[in-house]
Amino acid sequence: MADLVDNMAMDKNDPNPKNLQELTQYVQGLLQNMQDKFQTMSDQILNRIDEMGNRVDDLEKNISDLMTQAGAAPYEQGTPGGVVTGVGVPTEPR
């Protein structure tokens, strides 16, 4: 019964666990804290990747619009190796 009272009074952040149960709880608390931090970081990274993807999409659209305004051939998305084909401003024959 004394152990139960001592465990209930123990602070979860106590760096000096007094028995195996306290040590287990302390380690579980540390692992949960690390997992929460990694999850937060993972979410932030994924949000930034999504944001960057949206920016790239906007940039591609703006480039396509500018090329259309300049009278260039249409922009072909999804070409292998990122090479854009069929783009150019008509030139005079040589």
PDB file of N, CA, C and O in Angstrom:
ATOM      1  N   MET A   1       0.828  -1.189   0.000  1.00  0.00           N
ATOM      2  CA  MET A   1       0.000   0.000   0.000  1.00  0.00           C
ATOM      3  C   MET A   1       0.874   1.255   0.000  1.00  0.00           C
ATOM      4  O   MET A   1       0.534   2.247  -0.645  1.00  0.00           O
ATOM      5  N   ALA A   2       1.982   1.215   0.711  1.00  0.00           N
ATOM      6  CA  ALA A   2       2.889   2.364   0.756  1.00  0.00           C
ATOM      7  C   ALA A   2       3.470   2.638  -0.626  1.00  0.00           C
ATOM      8  O   ALA A   2       3.642   3.795  -1.008  1.00  0.00           O
ATOM      9  N   ASP A   3       3.773   1.581  -1.378  1.00  0.00           N
ATOM     10  CA  ASP A   3       4.281   1.759  -2.739  1.00  0.00           C
ATOM     11  C   ASP A   3       3.265   2.474  -3.616  1.00  0.00           C
ATOM     12  O   ASP A   3       3.630   3.342  -4.408  1.00  0.00           O
ATOM     13  N   LEU A   4       2.000   2.117  -3.480  1.00  0.00           N
ATOM     14  CA  LEU A   4       0.942   2.730  -4.267  1.00  0.00           C
ATOM     15  C   LEU A   4       0.860   4.221  -3.972  1.00  0.00           C
ATOM     16  O   LEU A   4       0.732   5.032  -4.888  1.00  0.00           O
ATOM     17  N   VAL A   5       0.932   4.581  -2.702  1.00  0.00           N
ATOM     18  CA  VAL A   5       0.890   5.995  -2.313  1.00  0.00           C
ATOM     19  C   VAL A   5       2.117   6.716  -2.844  1.00  0.00           C
ATOM     20  O   VAL A   5       2.008   7.833  -3.349  1.00  0.00           O
ATOM     21  N   ASP A   6       3.299   6.085  -2.735  1.00  0.00           N
ATOM     22  CA  ASP A   6       4.530   6.702  -3.239  1.00  0.00           C
ATOM     23  C   ASP A   6       4.463   6.894  -4.749  1.00  0.00           C
ATOM     24  O   ASP A   6       4.887   7.929  -5.262  1.00  0.00           O
ATOM     25  N   ASN A   7       3.929   5.893  -5.471  1.00  0.00           N
ATOM     26  CA  ASN A   7       3.825   5.998  -6.929  1.00  0.00           C
ATOM     27  C   ASN A   7       2.857   7.087  -7.343  1.00  0.00           C
ATOM     28  O   ASN A   7       3.101   7.800  -8.316  1.00  0.00           O
ATOM     29  N   MET A   8       1.766   7.220  -6.618  1.00  0.00           N
ATOM     30  CA  MET A   8       0.781   8.254  -6.955  1.00  0.00           C
ATOM     31  C   MET A   8       1.353   9.639  -6.715  1.00  0.00           C
ATOM     32  O   MET A   8       1.015  10.585  -7.427  1.00  0.00           O
ATOM     33  N   ALA A   9       2.222   9.764  -5.710  1.00  0.00           N
ATOM     34  CA  ALA A   9       2.800  11.064  -5.376  1.00  0.00           C
ATOM     35  C   ALA A   9       3.978  11.406  -6.284  1.00  0.00           C
ATOM     36  O   ALA A   9       4.403  12.560  -6.336  1.00  0.00           O
ATOM     37  N   MET A  10       4.509  10.412  -6.999  1.00  0.00           N
ATOM     38  CA  MET A  10       5.685  10.631  -7.825  1.00  0.00           C
ATOM     39  C   MET A  10       5.375  11.530  -9.014  1.00  0.00           C
ATOM     40  O   MET A  10       4.376  11.345  -9.709  1.00  0.00           O
ATOM     41  N   ASP A  11       6.232  12.486  -9.231  1.00  0.00           N
ATOM     42  CA  ASP A  11       6.115  13.357 -10.397  1.00  0.00           C
ATOM     43  C   ASP A  11       6.588  12.575 -11.619  1.00  0.00           C
ATOM     44  O   ASP A  11       7.631  11.923 -11.564  1.00  0.00           O
ATOM     45  N   LYS A  12       5.845  12.630 -12.711  1.00  0.00           N
ATOM     46  CA  LYS A  12       6.212  11.878 -13.912  1.00  0.00           C
ATOM     47  C   LYS A  12       7.544  12.341 -14.476  1.00  0.00           C
ATOM     48  O   LYS A  12       8.215  11.580 -15.172  1.00  0.00           O
ATOM     49  N   ASN A  13       7.933  13.557 -14.192  1.00  0.00           N
ATOM     50  CA  ASN A  13       9.192  14.093 -14.698  1.00  0.00           C
ATOM     51  C   ASN A  13      10.333  13.938 -13.705  1.00  0.00           C
ATOM     52  O   ASN A  13      11.410  14.497 -13.914  1.00  0.00           O
ATOM     53  N   ASP A  14      10.120  13.194 -12.633  1.00  0.00           N
ATOM     54  CA  ASP A  14      11.155  12.974 -11.624  1.00  0.00           C
ATOM     55  C   ASP A  14      12.300  12.192 -12.252  1.00  0.00           C
ATOM     56  O   ASP A  14      12.103  11.054 -12.679  1.00  0.00           O
ATOM     57  N   PRO A  15      13.494  12.778 -12.318  1.00  0.00           N
ATOM     58  CA  PRO A  15      14.608  12.095 -12.955  1.00  0.00           C
ATOM     59  C   PRO A  15      15.234  11.008 -12.076  1.00  0.00           C
ATOM     60  O   PRO A  15      16.176  10.341 -12.504  1.00  0.00           O
ATOM     61  N   ASN A  16      14.729  10.821 -10.863  1.00  0.00           N
ATOM     62  CA  ASN A  16      15.298   9.837  -9.946  1.00  0.00           C
ATOM     63  C   ASN A  16      14.259   8.813  -9.519  1.00  0.00           C
ATOM     64  O   ASN A  16      13.768   8.861  -8.391  1.00  0.00           O
ATOM     65  N   PRO A  17      13.919   7.886 -10.407  1.00  0.00           N
ATOM     66  CA  PRO A  17      12.937   6.875 -10.033  1.00  0.00           C
ATOM     67  C   PRO A  17      13.481   5.997  -8.909  1.00  0.00           C
ATOM     68  O   PRO A  17      14.682   5.732  -8.838  1.00  0.00           O
ATOM     69  N   LYS A  18      12.583   5.550  -8.034  1.00  0.00           N
ATOM     70  CA  LYS A  18      13.006   4.835  -6.836  1.00  0.00           C
ATOM     71  C   LYS A  18      12.831   3.324  -6.939  1.00  0.00           C
ATOM     72  O   LYS A  18      13.420   2.590  -6.147  1.00  0.00           O
ATOM     73  N   ASN A  19      12.045   2.844  -7.886  1.00  0.00           N
ATOM     74  CA  ASN A  19      11.875   1.404  -8.058  1.00  0.00           C
ATOM     75  C   ASN A  19      11.642   1.100  -9.531  1.00  0.00           C
ATOM     76  O   ASN A  19      11.589   2.003 -10.366  1.00  0.00           O
ATOM     77  N   LEU A  20      11.503  -0.180  -9.834  1.00  0.00           N
ATOM     78  CA  LEU A  20      11.358  -0.601 -11.228  1.00  0.00           C
ATOM     79  C   LEU A  20      10.105  -0.016 -11.870  1.00  0.00           C
ATOM     80  O   LEU A  20      10.138   0.377 -13.036  1.00  0.00           O
ATOM     81  N   GLN A  21       9.025   0.046 -11.144  1.00  0.00           N
ATOM     82  CA  GLN A  21       7.776   0.582 -11.699  1.00  0.00           C
ATOM     83  C   GLN A  21       7.929   2.063 -12.030  1.00  0.00           C
ATOM     84  O   GLN A  21       7.474   2.516 -13.080  1.00  0.00           O
ATOM     85  N   GLU A  22       8.565   2.814 -11.140  1.00  0.00           N
ATOM     86  CA  GLU A  22       8.790   4.240 -11.412  1.00  0.00           C
ATOM     87  C   GLU A  22       9.721   4.425 -12.595  1.00  0.00           C
ATOM     88  O   GLU A  22       9.519   5.315 -13.422  1.00  0.00           O
ATOM     89  N   LEU A  23      10.745   3.578 -12.675  1.00  0.00           N
ATOM     90  CA  LEU A  23      11.672   3.651 -13.801  1.00  0.00           C
ATOM     91  C   LEU A  23      10.935   3.370 -15.110  1.00  0.00           C
ATOM     92  O   LEU A  23      11.142   4.062 -16.107  1.00  0.00           O
ATOM     93  N   THR A  24      10.079   2.357 -15.102  1.00  0.00           N
ATOM     94  CA  THR A  24       9.297   2.011 -16.293  1.00  0.00           C
ATOM     95  C   THR A  24       8.402   3.174 -16.696  1.00  0.00           C
ATOM     96  O   THR A  24       8.331   3.520 -17.875  1.00  0.00           O
ATOM     97  N   GLN A  25       7.726   3.775 -15.738  1.00  0.00           N
ATOM     98  CA  GLN A  25       6.844   4.907 -16.038  1.00  0.00           C
ATOM     99  C   GLN A  25       7.647   6.091 -16.572  1.00  0.00           C
ATOM    100  O   GLN A  25       7.215   6.780 -17.496  1.00  0.00           O
ATOM    101  N   TYR A  26       8.817   6.317 -15.983  1.00  0.00           N
ATOM    102  CA  TYR A  26       9.665   7.426 -16.412  1.00  0.00           C
ATOM    103  C   TYR A  26      10.121   7.220 -17.864  1.00  0.00           C
ATOM    104  O   TYR A  26      10.055   8.141 -18.678  1.00  0.00           O
ATOM    105  N   VAL A  27      10.580   6.009 -18.176  1.00  0.00           N
ATOM    106  CA  VAL A  27      11.042   5.713 -19.533  1.00  0.00           C
ATOM    107  C   VAL A  27       9.881   5.803 -20.520  1.00  0.00           C
ATOM    108  O   VAL A  27      10.043   6.336 -21.618  1.00  0.00           O
ATOM    109  N   GLN A  28       8.717   5.288 -20.139  1.00  0.00           N
ATOM    110  CA  GLN A  28       7.546   5.387 -21.021  1.00  0.00           C
ATOM    111  C   GLN A  28       7.185   6.841 -21.277  1.00  0.00           C
ATOM    112  O   GLN A  28       6.822   7.207 -22.395  1.00  0.00           O
ATOM    113  N   GLY A  29       7.286   7.673 -20.240  1.00  0.00           N
ATOM    114  CA  GLY A  29       7.021   9.103 -20.409  1.00  0.00           C
ATOM    115  C   GLY A  29       8.009   9.751 -21.372  1.00  0.00           C
ATOM    116  O   GLY A  29       7.622  10.557 -22.219  1.00  0.00           O
ATOM    117  N   LEU A  30       9.287   9.394 -21.240  1.00  0.00           N
ATOM    118  CA  LEU A  30      10.305   9.939 -22.145  1.00  0.00           C
ATOM    119  C   LEU A  30      10.049   9.498 -23.587  1.00  0.00           C
ATOM    120  O   LEU A  30      10.130  10.302 -24.516  1.00  0.00           O
ATOM    121  N   LEU A  31       9.741   8.220 -23.759  1.00  0.00           N
ATOM    122  CA  LEU A  31       9.481   7.713 -25.102  1.00  0.00           C
ATOM    123  C   LEU A  31       8.241   8.363 -25.713  1.00  0.00           C
ATOM    124  O   LEU A  31       8.232   8.679 -26.902  1.00  0.00           O
ATOM    125  N   GLN A  32       7.208   8.562 -24.921  1.00  0.00           N
ATOM    126  CA  GLN A  32       5.993   9.220 -25.424  1.00  0.00           C
ATOM    127  C   GLN A  32       6.301  10.661 -25.829  1.00  0.00           C
ATOM    128  O   GLN A  32       5.819  11.144 -26.854  1.00  0.00           O
ATOM    129  N   ASN A  33       7.110  11.343 -25.012  1.00  0.00           N
ATOM    130  CA  ASN A  33       7.505  12.715 -25.317  1.00  0.00           C
ATOM    131  C   ASN A  33       8.282  12.765 -26.633  1.00  0.00           C
ATOM    132  O   ASN A  33       8.043  13.638 -27.468  1.00  0.00           O
ATOM    133  N   MET A  34       9.212  11.827 -26.813  1.00  0.00           N
ATOM    134  CA  MET A  34       9.980  11.781 -28.061  1.00  0.00           C
ATOM    135  C   MET A  34       9.075  11.485 -29.246  1.00  0.00           C
ATOM    136  O   MET A  34       9.219  12.094 -30.306  1.00  0.00           O
ATOM    137  N   GLN A  35       8.147  10.558 -29.075  1.00  0.00           N
ATOM    138  CA  GLN A  35       7.230  10.217 -30.155  1.00  0.00           C
ATOM    139  C   GLN A  35       6.374  11.425 -30.539  1.00  0.00           C
ATOM    140  O   GLN A  35       6.148  11.679 -31.722  1.00  0.00           O
ATOM    141  N   ASP A  36       5.904  12.163 -29.547  1.00  0.00           N
ATOM    142  CA  ASP A  36       5.102  13.360 -29.822  1.00  0.00           C
ATOM    143  C   ASP A  36       5.915  14.396 -30.596  1.00  0.00           C
ATOM    144  O   ASP A  36       5.410  15.017 -31.531  1.00  0.00           O
ATOM    145  N   LYS A  37       7.180  14.580 -30.198  1.00  0.00           N
ATOM    146  CA  LYS A  37       8.029  15.563 -30.887  1.00  0.00           C
ATOM    147  C   LYS A  37       8.307  15.127 -32.318  1.00  0.00           C
ATOM    148  O   LYS A  37       8.261  15.946 -33.236  1.00  0.00           O
ATOM    149  N   PHE A  38       8.594  13.843 -32.518  1.00  0.00           N
ATOM    150  CA  PHE A  38       8.834  13.359 -33.874  1.00  0.00           C
ATOM    151  C   PHE A  38       7.581  13.479 -34.733  1.00  0.00           C
ATOM    152  O   PHE A  38       7.674  13.806 -35.916  1.00  0.00           O
ATOM    153  N   GLN A  39       6.421  13.222 -34.159  1.00  0.00           N
ATOM    154  CA  GLN A  39       5.173  13.346 -34.914  1.00  0.00           C
ATOM    155  C   GLN A  39       4.945  14.791 -35.328  1.00  0.00           C
ATOM    156  O   GLN A  39       4.534  15.061 -36.457  1.00  0.00           O
ATOM    157  N   THR A  40       5.211  15.719 -34.416  1.00  0.00           N
ATOM    158  CA  THR A  40       5.068  17.145 -34.726  1.00  0.00           C
ATOM    159  C   THR A  40       6.016  17.544 -35.858  1.00  0.00           C
ATOM    160  O   THR A  40       5.626  18.239 -36.796  1.00  0.00           O
ATOM    161  N   MET A  41       7.267  17.091 -35.753  1.00  0.00           N
ATOM    162  CA  MET A  41       8.244  17.406 -36.800  1.00  0.00           C
ATOM    163  C   MET A  41       7.841  16.786 -38.129  1.00  0.00           C
ATOM    164  O   MET A  41       7.963  17.425 -39.174  1.00  0.00           O
ATOM    165  N   SER A  42       7.368  15.561 -38.100  1.00  0.00           N
ATOM    166  CA  SER A  42       6.928  14.881 -39.322  1.00  0.00           C
ATOM    167  C   SER A  42       5.774  15.635 -39.971  1.00  0.00           C
ATOM    168  O   SER A  42       5.759  15.832 -41.186  1.00  0.00           O
ATOM    169  N   ASP A  43       4.817  16.052 -39.165  1.00  0.00           N
ATOM    170  CA  ASP A  43       3.674  16.813 -39.692  1.00  0.00           C
ATOM    171  C   ASP A  43       4.143  18.121 -40.320  1.00  0.00           C
ATOM    172  O   ASP A  43       3.651  18.514 -41.378  1.00  0.00           O
ATOM    173  N   GLN A  44       5.095  18.799 -39.670  1.00  0.00           N
ATOM    174  CA  GLN A  44       5.601  20.052 -40.212  1.00  0.00           C
ATOM    175  C   GLN A  44       6.312  19.832 -41.539  1.00  0.00           C
ATOM    176  O   GLN A  44       6.148  20.618 -42.472  1.00  0.00           O
ATOM    177  N   ILE A  45       7.098  18.768 -41.626  1.00  0.00           N
ATOM    178  CA  ILE A  45       7.814  18.470 -42.867  1.00  0.00           C
ATOM    179  C   ILE A  45       6.830  18.160 -43.990  1.00  0.00           C
ATOM    180  O   ILE A  45       6.981  18.656 -45.107  1.00  0.00           O
ATOM    181  N   LEU A  46       5.824  17.340 -43.694  1.00  0.00           N
ATOM    182  CA  LEU A  46       4.834  17.006 -44.725  1.00  0.00           C
ATOM    183  C   LEU A  46       4.064  18.239 -45.181  1.00  0.00           C
ATOM    184  O   LEU A  46       3.775  18.385 -46.369  1.00  0.00           O
ATOM    185  N   ASN A  47       3.731  19.123 -44.249  1.00  0.00           N
ATOM    186  CA  ASN A  47       3.036  20.364 -44.617  1.00  0.00           C
ATOM    187  C   ASN A  47       3.912  21.220 -45.520  1.00  0.00           C
ATOM    188  O   ASN A  47       3.423  21.819 -46.478  1.00  0.00           O
ATOM    189  N   ARG A  48       5.207  21.280 -45.216  1.00  0.00           N
ATOM    190  CA  ARG A  48       6.113  22.074 -46.050  1.00  0.00           C
ATOM    191  C   ARG A  48       6.271  21.465 -47.436  1.00  0.00           C
ATOM    192  O   ARG A  48       6.361  22.186 -48.429  1.00  0.00           O
ATOM    193  N   ILE A  49       6.305  20.135 -47.503  1.00  0.00           N
ATOM    194  CA  ILE A  49       6.397  19.468 -48.802  1.00  0.00           C
ATOM    195  C   ILE A  49       5.141  19.750 -49.627  1.00  0.00           C
ATOM    196  O   ILE A  49       5.230  20.031 -50.822  1.00  0.00           O
ATOM    197  N   ASP A  50       3.969  19.674 -48.984  1.00  0.00           N
ATOM    198  CA  ASP A  50       2.720  19.986 -49.686  1.00  0.00           C
ATOM    199  C   ASP A  50       2.717  21.429 -50.184  1.00  0.00           C
ATOM    200  O   ASP A  50       2.318  21.706 -51.315  1.00  0.00           O
ATOM    201  N   GLU A  51       3.164  22.337 -49.331  1.00  0.00           N
ATOM    202  CA  GLU A  51       3.221  23.748 -49.709  1.00  0.00           C
ATOM    203  C   GLU A  51       4.167  23.950 -50.888  1.00  0.00           C
ATOM    204  O   GLU A  51       3.860  24.700 -51.814  1.00  0.00           O
ATOM    205  N   MET A  52       5.318  23.280 -50.854  1.00  0.00           N
ATOM    206  CA  MET A  52       6.276  23.407 -51.949  1.00  0.00           C
ATOM    207  C   MET A  52       5.689  22.832 -53.242  1.00  0.00           C
ATOM    208  O   MET A  52       5.898  23.394 -54.317  1.00  0.00           O
ATOM    209  N   GLY A  53       4.957  21.719 -53.146  1.00  0.00           N
ATOM    210  CA  GLY A  53       4.305  21.148 -54.321  1.00  0.00           C
ATOM    211  C   GLY A  53       3.303  22.117 -54.926  1.00  0.00           C
ATOM    212  O   GLY A  53       3.217  22.249 -56.147  1.00  0.00           O
ATOM    213  N   ASN A  54       2.546  22.796 -54.068  1.00  0.00           N
ATOM    214  CA  ASN A  54       1.590  23.797 -54.556  1.00  0.00           C
ATOM    215  C   ASN A  54       2.306  24.955 -55.237  1.00  0.00           C
ATOM    216  O   ASN A  54       1.837  25.472 -56.250  1.00  0.00           O
ATOM    217  N   ARG A  55       3.433  25.357 -54.682  1.00  0.00           N
ATOM    218  CA  ARG A  55       4.187  26.454 -55.287  1.00  0.00           C
ATOM    219  C   ARG A  55       4.744  26.059 -56.652  1.00  0.00           C
ATOM    220  O   ARG A  55       4.745  26.858 -57.589  1.00  0.00           O
ATOM    221  N   VAL A  56       5.218  24.817 -56.750  1.00  0.00           N
ATOM    222  CA  VAL A  56       5.731  24.329 -58.035  1.00  0.00           C
ATOM    223  C   VAL A  56       4.601  24.288 -59.060  1.00  0.00           C
ATOM    224  O   VAL A  56       4.786  24.691 -60.208  1.00  0.00           O
ATOM    225  N   ASP A  57       3.432  23.802 -58.646  1.00  0.00           N
ATOM    226  CA  ASP A  57       2.278  23.775 -59.560  1.00  0.00           C
ATOM    227  C   ASP A  57       1.929  25.186 -60.034  1.00  0.00           C
ATOM    228  O   ASP A  57       1.667  25.403 -61.217  1.00  0.00           O
ATOM    229  N   ASP A  58       1.927  26.143 -59.103  1.00  0.00           N
ATOM    230  CA  ASP A  58       1.636  27.535 -59.475  1.00  0.00           C
ATOM    231  C   ASP A  58       2.694  28.074 -60.436  1.00  0.00           C
ATOM    232  O   ASP A  58       2.372  28.777 -61.394  1.00  0.00           O
ATOM    233  N   LEU A  59       3.944  27.743 -60.176  1.00  0.00           N
ATOM    234  CA  LEU A  59       5.029  28.201 -61.041  1.00  0.00           C
ATOM    235  C   LEU A  59       4.879  27.626 -62.446  1.00  0.00           C
ATOM    236  O   LEU A  59       5.051  28.343 -63.432  1.00  0.00           O
ATOM    237  N   GLU A  60       4.558  26.332 -62.542  1.00  0.00           N
ATOM    238  CA  GLU A  60       4.350  25.721 -63.855  1.00  0.00           C
ATOM    239  C   GLU A  60       3.204  26.396 -64.598  1.00  0.00           C
ATOM    240  O   GLU A  60       3.295  26.636 -65.802  1.00  0.00           O
ATOM    241  N   LYS A  61       2.129  26.701 -63.883  1.00  0.00           N
ATOM    242  CA  LYS A  61       0.984  27.369 -64.519  1.00  0.00           C
ATOM    243  C   LYS A  61       1.377  28.764 -65.003  1.00  0.00           C
ATOM    244  O   LYS A  61       1.019  29.169 -66.109  1.00  0.00           O
ATOM    245  N   ASN A  62       2.113  29.493 -64.166  1.00  0.00           N
ATOM    246  CA  ASN A  62       2.537  30.836 -64.563  1.00  0.00           C
ATOM    247  C   ASN A  62       3.471  30.797 -65.767  1.00  0.00           C
ATOM    248  O   ASN A  62       3.371  31.640 -66.659  1.00  0.00           O
ATOM    249  N   ILE A  63       4.377  29.825 -65.796  1.00  0.00           N
ATOM    250  CA  ILE A  63       5.278  29.698 -66.947  1.00  0.00           C
ATOM    251  C   ILE A  63       4.477  29.379 -68.202  1.00  0.00           C
ATOM    252  O   ILE A  63       4.724  29.950 -69.264  1.00  0.00           O
ATOM    253  N   SER A  64       3.530  28.479 -68.079  1.00  0.00           N
ATOM    254  CA  SER A  64       2.684  28.124 -69.222  1.00  0.00           C
ATOM    255  C   SER A  64       1.907  29.343 -69.718  1.00  0.00           C
ATOM    256  O   SER A  64       1.814  29.576 -70.923  1.00  0.00           O
ATOM    257  N   ASP A  65       1.354  30.111 -68.797  1.00  0.00           N
ATOM    258  CA  ASP A  65       0.611  31.318 -69.178  1.00  0.00           C
ATOM    259  C   ASP A  65       1.516  32.325 -69.879  1.00  0.00           C
ATOM    260  O   ASP A  65       1.127  32.920 -70.884  1.00  0.00           O
ATOM    261  N   LEU A  66       2.726  32.515 -69.350  1.00  0.00           N
ATOM    262  CA  LEU A  66       3.667  33.462 -69.965  1.00  0.00           C
ATOM    263  C   LEU A  66       4.076  33.005 -71.358  1.00  0.00           C
ATOM    264  O   LEU A  66       4.205  33.818 -72.274  1.00  0.00           O
ATOM    265  N   MET A  67       4.279  31.697 -71.513  1.00  0.00           N
ATOM    266  CA  MET A  67       4.661  31.180 -72.830  1.00  0.00           C
ATOM    267  C   MET A  67       3.518  31.336 -73.819  1.00  0.00           C
ATOM    268  O   MET A  67       3.746  31.636 -74.991  1.00  0.00           O
ATOM    269  N   THR A  68       2.306  31.137 -73.361  1.00  0.00           N
ATOM    270  CA  THR A  68       1.135  31.321 -74.226  1.00  0.00           C
ATOM    271  C   THR A  68       1.038  32.781 -74.656  1.00  0.00           C
ATOM    272  O   THR A  68       0.772  33.071 -75.823  1.00  0.00           O
ATOM    273  N   GLN A  69       1.249  33.684 -73.731  1.00  0.00           N
ATOM    274  CA  GLN A  69       1.204  35.113 -74.046  1.00  0.00           C
ATOM    275  C   GLN A  69       2.308  35.505 -75.013  1.00  0.00           C
ATOM    276  O   GLN A  69       2.131  36.414 -75.824  1.00  0.00           O
ATOM    277  N   ALA A  70       3.451  34.823 -74.932  1.00  0.00           N
ATOM    278  CA  ALA A  70       4.579  35.147 -75.808  1.00  0.00           C
ATOM    279  C   ALA A  70       4.440  34.492 -77.174  1.00  0.00           C
ATOM    280  O   ALA A  70       5.257  34.737 -78.062  1.00  0.00           O
ATOM    281  N   GLY A  71       3.422  33.665 -77.356  1.00  0.00           N
ATOM    282  CA  GLY A  71       3.204  33.023 -78.645  1.00  0.00           C
ATOM    283  C   GLY A  71       4.007  31.749 -78.819  1.00  0.00           C
ATOM    284  O   GLY A  71       4.162  31.266 -79.940  1.00  0.00           O
ATOM    285  N   ALA A  72       4.516  31.201 -77.736  1.00  0.00           N
ATOM    286  CA  ALA A  72       5.293  29.966 -77.819  1.00  0.00           C
ATOM    287  C   ALA A  72       4.346  28.781 -77.900  1.00  0.00           C
ATOM    288  O   ALA A  72       3.161  28.887 -77.584  1.00  0.00           O
ATOM    289  N   ALA A  73       4.889  27.655 -78.328  1.00  0.00           N
ATOM    290  CA  ALA A  73       4.094  26.427 -78.377  1.00  0.00           C
ATOM    291  C   ALA A  73       3.680  26.050 -76.960  1.00  0.00           C
ATOM    292  O   ALA A  73       4.330  26.462 -75.999  1.00  0.00           O
ATOM    293  N   PRO A  74       2.628  25.287 -76.820  1.00  0.00           N
ATOM    294  CA  PRO A  74       2.151  24.922 -75.482  1.00  0.00           C
ATOM    295  C   PRO A  74       3.187  24.139 -74.686  1.00  0.00           C
ATOM    296  O   PRO A  74       3.996  23.392 -75.238  1.00  0.00           O
ATOM    297  N   TYR A  75       3.138  24.325 -73.428  1.00  0.00           N
ATOM    298  CA  TYR A  75       4.029  23.643 -72.487  1.00  0.00           C
ATOM    299  C   TYR A  75       3.547  22.212 -72.308  1.00  0.00           C
ATOM    300  O   TYR A  75       2.374  21.985 -72.015  1.00  0.00           O
ATOM    301  N   GLU A  76       4.448  21.241 -72.483  1.00  0.00           N
ATOM    302  CA  GLU A  76       4.088  19.843 -72.323  1.00  0.00           C
ATOM    303  C   GLU A  76       4.577  19.346 -70.978  1.00  0.00           C
ATOM    304  O   GLU A  76       5.781  19.218 -70.754  1.00  0.00           O
ATOM    305  N   GLN A  77       3.645  19.068 -70.087  1.00  0.00           N
ATOM    306  CA  GLN A  77       4.010  18.577 -68.765  1.00  0.00           C
ATOM    307  C   GLN A  77       4.271  17.091 -68.823  1.00  0.00           C
ATOM    308  O   GLN A  77       3.754  16.381 -69.685  1.00  0.00           O
ATOM    309  N   GLY A  78       5.080  16.635 -67.892  1.00  0.00           N
ATOM    310  CA  GLY A  78       5.308  15.211 -67.748  1.00  0.00           C
ATOM    311  C   GLY A  78       6.249  14.619 -68.778  1.00  0.00           C
ATOM    312  O   GLY A  78       6.204  13.414 -69.029  1.00  0.00           O
ATOM    313  N   THR A  79       7.096  15.431 -69.379  1.00  0.00           N
ATOM    314  CA  THR A  79       8.050  14.886 -70.326  1.00  0.00           C
ATOM    315  C   THR A  79       9.182  14.209 -69.559  1.00  0.00           C
ATOM    316  O   THR A  79       9.525  14.649 -68.462  1.00  0.00           O
ATOM    317  N   PRO A  80       9.768  13.146 -70.113  1.00  0.00           N
ATOM    318  CA  PRO A  80      10.808  12.422 -69.394  1.00  0.00           C
ATOM    319  C   PRO A  80      12.023  13.283 -69.123  1.00  0.00           C
ATOM    320  O   PRO A  80      12.449  14.073 -69.965  1.00  0.00           O
ATOM    321  N   GLY A  81      12.574  13.116 -67.928  1.00  0.00           N
ATOM    322  CA  GLY A  81      13.791  13.829 -67.578  1.00  0.00           C
ATOM    323  C   GLY A  81      13.607  15.311 -67.390  1.00  0.00           C
ATOM    324  O   GLY A  81      14.588  16.048 -67.285  1.00  0.00           O
ATOM    325  N   GLY A  82      12.382  15.762 -67.345  1.00  0.00           N
ATOM    326  CA  GLY A  82      12.118  17.171 -67.133  1.00  0.00           C
ATOM    327  C   GLY A  82      12.407  18.021 -68.364  1.00  0.00           C
ATOM    328  O   GLY A  82      12.395  19.249 -68.277  1.00  0.00           O
ATOM    329  N   VAL A  83      12.668  17.391 -69.510  1.00  0.00           N
ATOM    330  CA  VAL A  83      12.960  18.133 -70.729  1.00  0.00           C
ATOM    331  C   VAL A  83      11.648  18.622 -71.322  1.00  0.00           C
ATOM    332  O   VAL A  83      10.708  17.848 -71.505  1.00  0.00           O
ATOM    333  N   VAL A  84      11.596  19.890 -71.613  1.00  0.00           N
ATOM    334  CA  VAL A  84      10.391  20.476 -72.188  1.00  0.00           C
ATOM    335  C   VAL A  84      10.556  20.455 -73.692  1.00  0.00           C
ATOM    336  O   VAL A  84      11.542  20.961 -74.229  1.00  0.00           O
ATOM    337  N   THR A  85       9.585  19.867 -74.368  1.00  0.00           N
ATOM    338  CA  THR A  85       9.648  19.798 -75.825  1.00  0.00           C
ATOM    339  C   THR A  85       8.536  20.645 -76.421  1.00  0.00           C
ATOM    340  O   THR A  85       7.530  20.921 -75.768  1.00  0.00           O
ATOM    341  N   GLY A  86       8.724  21.043 -77.640  1.00  0.00           N
ATOM    342  CA  GLY A  86       7.690  21.780 -78.353  1.00  0.00           C
ATOM    343  C   GLY A  86       7.528  23.198 -77.862  1.00  0.00           C
ATOM    344  O   GLY A  86       6.469  23.800 -78.035  1.00  0.00           O
ATOM    345  N   VAL A  87       8.569  23.740 -77.250  1.00  0.00           N
ATOM    346  CA  VAL A  87       8.477  25.086 -76.725  1.00  0.00           C
ATOM    347  C   VAL A  87       9.464  25.949 -77.485  1.00  0.00           C
ATOM    348  O   VAL A  87      10.613  25.570 -77.707  1.00  0.00           O
ATOM    349  N   GLY A  88       9.006  27.069 -77.860  1.00  0.00           N
ATOM    350  CA  GLY A  88       9.908  27.988 -78.533  1.00  0.00           C
ATOM    351  C   GLY A  88       9.141  29.084 -79.216  1.00  0.00           C
ATOM    352  O   GLY A  88       7.963  28.940 -79.542  1.00  0.00           O
ATOM    353  N   VAL A  89       9.809  30.149 -79.421  1.00  0.00           N
ATOM    354  CA  VAL A  89       9.215  31.266 -80.122  1.00  0.00           C
ATOM    355  C   VAL A  89       9.570  31.103 -81.588  1.00  0.00           C
ATOM    356  O   VAL A  89      10.736  30.874 -81.909  1.00  0.00           O
ATOM    357  N   PRO A  90       8.597  31.215 -82.492  1.00  0.00           N
ATOM    358  CA  PRO A  90       8.917  31.050 -83.918  1.00  0.00           C
ATOM    359  C   PRO A  90       9.995  32.024 -84.365  1.00  0.00           C
ATOM    360  O   PRO A  90       9.979  33.202 -84.008  1.00  0.00           O
ATOM    361  N   THR A  91      10.924  31.514 -85.147  1.00  0.00           N
ATOM    362  CA  THR A  91      12.006  32.361 -85.665  1.00  0.00           C
ATOM    363  C   THR A  91      11.867  32.447 -87.175  1.00  0.00           C
ATOM    364  O   THR A  91      11.131  31.683 -87.800  1.00  0.00           O
ATOM    365  N   GLU A  92      12.594  33.397 -87.740  1.00  0.00           N
ATOM    366  CA  GLU A  92      12.582  33.561 -89.185  1.00  0.00           C
ATOM    367  C   GLU A  92      13.413  32.474 -89.820  1.00  0.00           C
ATOM    368  O   GLU A  92      14.413  32.054 -89.237  1.00  0.00           O
ATOM    369  N   PRO A  93      13.033  31.998 -91.007  1.00  0.00           N
ATOM    370  CA  PRO A  93      13.853  30.992 -91.681  1.00  0.00           C
ATOM    371  C   PRO A  93      15.236  31.524 -91.995  1.00  0.00           C
ATOM    372  O   PRO A  93      15.418  32.721 -92.221  1.00  0.00           O
ATOM    373  N   ARG A  94      16.200  30.633 -92.007  1.00  0.00           N
ATOM    374  CA  ARG A  94      17.587  31.045 -92.262  1.00  0.00           C
ATOM    375  C   ARG A  94      17.869  31.153 -93.723  1.00  0.00           C
ATOM    376  O   ARG A  94      18.988  31.488 -94.113  1.00  0.00           O
TER     377      ARG A  94
END
